[in-house]
Amino acid sequence: MSQQSMQFRYGDRELRVEVADLLQAPVAVIVNPANGGLYHAGGLAGIILQAAGKQLQLDSDRLVREYGVLESGMAVYTDAGQLPYQAIIHAVGPMMGEGNEQHKLEQAILRSLLLCETNDWQSIAFPAISAGIFRVPIEICAQAFYRAITHFWDARQECAVGKIIICLTERHFQAFFAAFREETNQSTTPVSSTQTDSPDENSIGIIELDETEVNRDNADIDDWFK
């Protein structure tokens, strides 16, 4: 079966948007769409837990005991357990209706990328954070991803994070594809894109950043702790 995908080139960096299984992504780390309590009970989080093993939940529980329930926009990491990754990043996206959903999504994405930069993880795969049971419209999700990623790369002439993959379901790909093309056409960022089979042509850690730090071009990571 052919794969629905879209590739963006940013200099020597690569962004791929595709219909793909997150747990098969050829990257250093993957992102779990987590809730603030890091309780991985259902949906994709439950699938990741089942594949990684129970230590993933034990590590997550320890993070919550030490630092409390995480707010929307935060990201932390744990060991990947039985999965073949260097780590799993747990990004807490917003629920629809809590307000500032796109901004909080951008924060979660940016913090995930900063964790990669801090730990020298060179590639990362995301799911469509908050687009499932949290009910954030896929168009908002796509805009948040595009803006967070291009902002992150714009701010860095050199960056360890050279490959980003966004793994989607077929149900989400068309809307994501359209939103990304629109953002690309409106942006002055030097990004080129190619596509195949479009639907119409169809250890643990946490990073704390305040509003000012999240929006600075070169965010300092002074509040990093393990």
Secondary structure, DSSP 8 states (H G I E B T S, - for coil): ----EEEEEETTEEEEEEE--GGG--SSEEEEEE-TT----SHHHHHHHHHH-THHHHHHHHHHHHH-S--TT-EEEE--TTSSSSEEEEEE---TTSS-HHHHHHHHHHHHHHHHHHHT--EEEE--TTSSTT---HHHHHHHHHHHHHHHHHT-SS-S--EEEEEE-HHHHHHHHHHHHHHHHH--S--EEEEES-SS----EE----HHHHHSSS---TT-B-
